[in-house]
Amino acid sequence: MDKIVFFHMNQLGDLLFSLPVIKSAKQELNAKIYCVVNPALSPILISSGLVDGIIPKGGNFIRNIRKEKFDKAVLFSESPSSLISAYFSGIKERTGFETASLSFLLTRKVWRSGVPSLFNNAALGLAIGLKTIQSDYTGILSIPDGNLNSVKKWFEENNLDVLRTVAISVGASRKRQDKCLEENKWIEVIDILSDRGFDCVLSGACWERKFLIEIAEKCKTMPKLFTAENGVLDSGAFLKVCGLFVGTDSGAMHLAAAVGTKCVGVFGYTDPLQIGPAPLERHVIIKKDDISQVMPEDIVSKIIAQYGVC
């Protein structure tokens, strides 16, 4: 039985883009599947039930890779550390993107078109012989009952109507702050929605909590805050329970789509046709050439349309 190791990127959205390939590999190949991943994101893969082992990034993880004696490596990541690790771990077959700076360390190269995406990752899957790869990530991620029950209890304690709760994600990763909409516009969106009877919840990562509190305190009706103190699966559970997700191009948007929640995605320079919530036709997109061109009424009108006249 072959052993295959997948090298993942460090961001949540990028990890979710890899799930269809992992699922197909699990179903089609008679192989043991391992993943090299950011430790904070490993619960996503573990809960999916698709992997046989996790190798956390950090420390001397090359030694941990080498001792497993993998037959093949698939590199979603183009980072030099990933390619060097695969090479010096003695893995004979190494498939990755030709656009990687150290692509000469690969034994099979696939061209990457644009940014990391479901489409590009599927090309890697096809290159290793996979036949049928799901076109989106919906339905692959499994949220444990414990996380769901904890979130449902949080909703009850805060007297929130699930069907009228809008999860609002105003942030992006630390390296992608240029995707963000100005906070005064989000405040106006929250004020209008609150006046119309919606329950707004500002959601984000733990490191964003201070920023989210500052926004909430400026709103006429202070929204609730949800930051996943117990990790990414709590975020997934929260987004699954919510009636609607609203936010910019981010890992949170993709997580919401992956657990089946409808998204109103706000895009500036990034292309929703390439990296929008999937499947794109299920969601609502607001796209401007520059994120600063998006106005509060653009967002509110799309939200209202999902619920009818309020």
LUMMAR-564083 format. One line per 10 residues: number of its first residue (from 1); their letters; for each residue z, y, x of C-alpha. Coordinates in steps of 0.1 Angstrom, whole numbers, plus 5000, padded with zeros to 4 digits. Layout:
! residues N
NUM	A	Z,Y,X | ...
! end
This chain:
! residues 310
1	MDKIVFFHMN	5000,5000,5000 | 4989,5034,5014 | 5014,5062,5018 | 5001,5097,5011 | 5019,5130,5019 | 5010,5163,5002 | 5018,5196,5019 | 5025,5223,4994 | 5025,5261,4995 | 5058,5280,4991
11	QLGDLLFSLP	5052,5298,4958 | 5059,5284,4923 | 5025,5291,4909 | 5008,5274,4938 | 5029,5243,4934 | 5020,5241,4897 | 4983,5243,4906 | 4988,5211,4926 | 5003,5190,4897 | 4970,5177,4883
21	VIKSAKQELN	4960,5163,4917 | 4994,5147,4921 | 4992,5132,4886 | 4957,5118,4893 | 4967,5104,4926 | 4997,5086,4910 | 4975,5071,4883 | 4944,5062,4903 | 4956,5052,4937 | 4978,5023,4946
31	AKIYCVVNPA	4999,5044,4969 | 5033,5058,4976 | 5033,5096,4972 | 5055,5120,4991 | 5055,5158,4991 | 5065,5184,5018 | 5078,5213,4998 | 5101,5243,4996 | 5135,5228,4987 | 5140,5253,4959
41	LSPILISSGL	5109,5240,4942 | 5114,5202,4948 | 5131,5197,4913 | 5096,5205,4898 | 5081,5174,4915 | 5112,5152,4911 | 5114,5158,4873 | 5076,5151,4869 | 5083,5115,4879 | 5050,5115,4900
51	VDGIIPKGGN	5064,5113,4935 | 5082,5086,4954 | 5098,5109,4979 | 5104,5146,4989 | 5105,5160,5024 | 5120,5194,5024 | 5105,5221,5046 | 5128,5234,5073 | 5146,5220,5102 | 5129,5193,5122
61	FIRNIRKEKF	5108,5181,5093 | 5080,5169,5116 | 5104,5141,5126 | 5110,5132,5090 | 5072,5131,5084 | 5065,5110,5114 | 5091,5083,5106 | 5074,5076,5072 | 5042,5066,5090 | 5018,5081,5064
71	DKAVLFSESP	4982,5069,5062 | 4968,5102,5047 | 4978,5138,5044 | 4965,5163,5018 | 4971,5199,5026 | 4972,5224,4998 | 4988,5247,5023 | 4967,5264,5050 | 4996,5275,5070 | 4995,5267,5108
81	SSLISAYFSG	5029,5249,5105 | 5015,5225,5079 | 4984,5216,5098 | 5003,5212,5131 | 5029,5191,5114 | 5003,5168,5099 | 4985,5165,5132 | 5015,5158,5154 | 5030,5134,5129 | 5002,5110,5138
91	IKERTGFETA	4986,5109,5103 | 4950,5096,5108 | 4934,5111,5077 | 4941,5148,5071 | 4922,5166,5043 | 4925,5203,5038 | 4907,5236,5034 | 4880,5246,5058 | 4893,5282,5055 | 4925,5274,5073
101	SLSFLLTRKV	4929,5290,5107 | 4936,5257,5123 | 4911,5237,5103 | 4899,5219,5135 | 4930,5198,5132 | 4917,5183,5099 | 4896,5152,5097 | 4881,5161,5063 | 4874,5197,5053 | 4868,5212,5018
111	WRSGVPSLFN	4856,5248,5012 | 4880,5270,4993 | 4865,5296,4970 | 4887,5326,4966 | 4925,5323,4963 | 4946,5292,4958 | 4938,5278,4923 | 4936,5247,4901 | 4899,5246,4908 | 4903,5246,4946
121	NAALGLAIGL	4930,5220,4946 | 4909,5198,4924 | 4882,5199,4951 | 4907,5185,4975 | 4915,5157,4951 | 4878,5148,4947 | 4875,5148,4984 | 4901,5120,4987 | 4883,5099,4961 | 4900,5109,4928
131	KTIQSDYTGI	4878,5105,4898 | 4895,5122,4869 | 4917,5153,4875 | 4932,5172,4846 | 4918,5207,4844 | 4952,5224,4838 | 4989,5218,4844 | 5001,5217,4808 | 5021,5186,4799 | 5027,5174,4834
141	LSIPDGNLNS	5060,5190,4841 | 5090,5174,4824 | 5121,5195,4817 | 5153,5174,4816 | 5174,5173,4784 | 5204,5187,4803 | 5185,5219,4812 | 5171,5222,4777 | 5205,5217,4760 | 5221,5243,4784
151	VKKWFEENNL	5195,5269,4775 | 5197,5262,4738 | 5234,5267,4740 | 5228,5300,4758 | 5205,5311,4729 | 5232,5302,4703 | 5259,5321,4722 | 5237,5352,4724 | 5227,5350,4687 | 5190,5349,4696
161	DVLRTVAISV	5163,5338,4672 | 5141,5314,4692 | 5110,5321,4671 | 5114,5359,4676 | 5124,5358,4712 | 5100,5373,4737 | 5106,5365,4774 | 5096,5395,4795 | 5090,5390,4832 | 5085,5422,4850
171	GASRKRQDKC	5084,5410,4885 | 5064,5390,4910 | 5071,5374,4943 | 5084,5396,4971 | 5050,5396,4988 | 5031,5404,4956 | 5048,5436,4943 | 5014,5452,4939 | 5009,5430,4909 | 5038,5447,4890
181	LEENKWIEVI	5036,5472,4862 | 5057,5504,4864 | 5092,5498,4850 | 5090,5528,4826 | 5061,5510,4808 | 5082,5479,4804 | 5111,5499,4790 | 5087,5514,4764 | 5075,5479,4755 | 5110,5466,4751
191	DILSDRGFDC	5120,5496,4730 | 5091,5492,4706 | 5096,5455,4702 | 5133,5459,4696 | 5126,5485,4669 | 5103,5459,4653 | 5130,5432,4652 | 5121,5412,4682 | 5147,5397,4706 | 5137,5407,4741
201	VLSGACWERK	5150,5389,4771 | 5143,5401,4806 | 5139,5370,4828 | 5135,5366,4865 | 5147,5350,4897 | 5184,5354,4908 | 5174,5379,4935 | 5159,5401,4908 | 5190,5404,4887 | 5201,5438,4900
211	FLIEIAEKCK	5167,5452,4893 | 5166,5437,4858 | 5200,5451,4850 | 5188,5486,4860 | 5158,5483,4836 | 5179,5469,4808 | 5204,5497,4810 | 5175,5522,4805 | 5164,5507,4772 | 5175,5521,4739
221	TMPKLFTAEN	5186,5486,4728 | 5198,5467,4759 | 5179,5434,4761 | 5196,5402,4772 | 5191,5389,4807 | 5183,5354,4818 | 5182,5346,4855 | 5182,5309,4864 | 5214,5305,4883 | 5210,5267,4884
231	GVLDSGAFLK	5174,5267,4897 | 5138,5264,4887 | 5143,5238,4859 | 5166,5262,4841 | 5138,5287,4842 | 5114,5261,4829 | 5138,5252,4801 | 5143,5289,4791 | 5106,5295,4790 | 5099,5264,4770
241	VCGLFVGTDS	5124,5274,4743 | 5111,5310,4740 | 5086,5319,4713 | 5064,5339,4737 | 5061,5349,4773 | 5049,5383,4784 | 5045,5392,4821 | 5023,5399,4850 | 5004,5374,4871 | 5033,5354,4886
251	GAMHLAAAVG	5048,5320,4891 | 5069,5326,4859 | 5037,5331,4839 | 5023,5298,4852 | 5056,5280,4846 | 5057,5293,4810 | 5021,5280,4805 | 5029,5247,4821 | 5058,5240,4796 | 5036,5249,4767
261	TKCVGVFGYT	5047,5284,4758 | 5020,5309,4749 | 5015,5337,4774 | 5004,5373,4772 | 4993,5378,4808 | 4990,5412,4823 | 4964,5414,4852 | 4954,5441,4875 | 4932,5433,4905 | 4937,5395,4903
271	DPLQIGPAPL	4912,5375,4883 | 4925,5356,4853 | 4893,5335,4852 | 4905,5320,4885 | 4943,5321,4883 | 4951,5329,4847 | 4976,5308,4827 | 4960,5275,4819 | 4942,5265,4798 | 4930,5301,4796
281	ERHVIIKKDD	4917,5299,4760 | 4952,5292,4747 | 4967,5324,4761 | 4961,5362,4757 | 4949,5382,4786 | 4952,5420,4793 | 4929,5428,4823 | 4924,5462,4840 | 4908,5470,4873 | 4942,5484,4884
291	ISQVMPEDIV	4975,5474,4869 | 4984,5511,4866 | 4958,5514,4839 | 4977,5490,4815 | 4995,5510,4789 | 5026,5499,4768 | 5004,5499,4736 | 4980,5474,4752 | 5009,5450,4756 | 5026,5456,4723
301	SKIIAQYGVC	4994,5453,4702 | 4987,5418,4717 | 5023,5407,4710 | 5022,5420,4674 | 4989,5402,4669 | 5006,5369,4677 | 5031,5373,4650 | 5011,5392,4623 | 5022,5425,4608 | 5059,5431,4615
! end
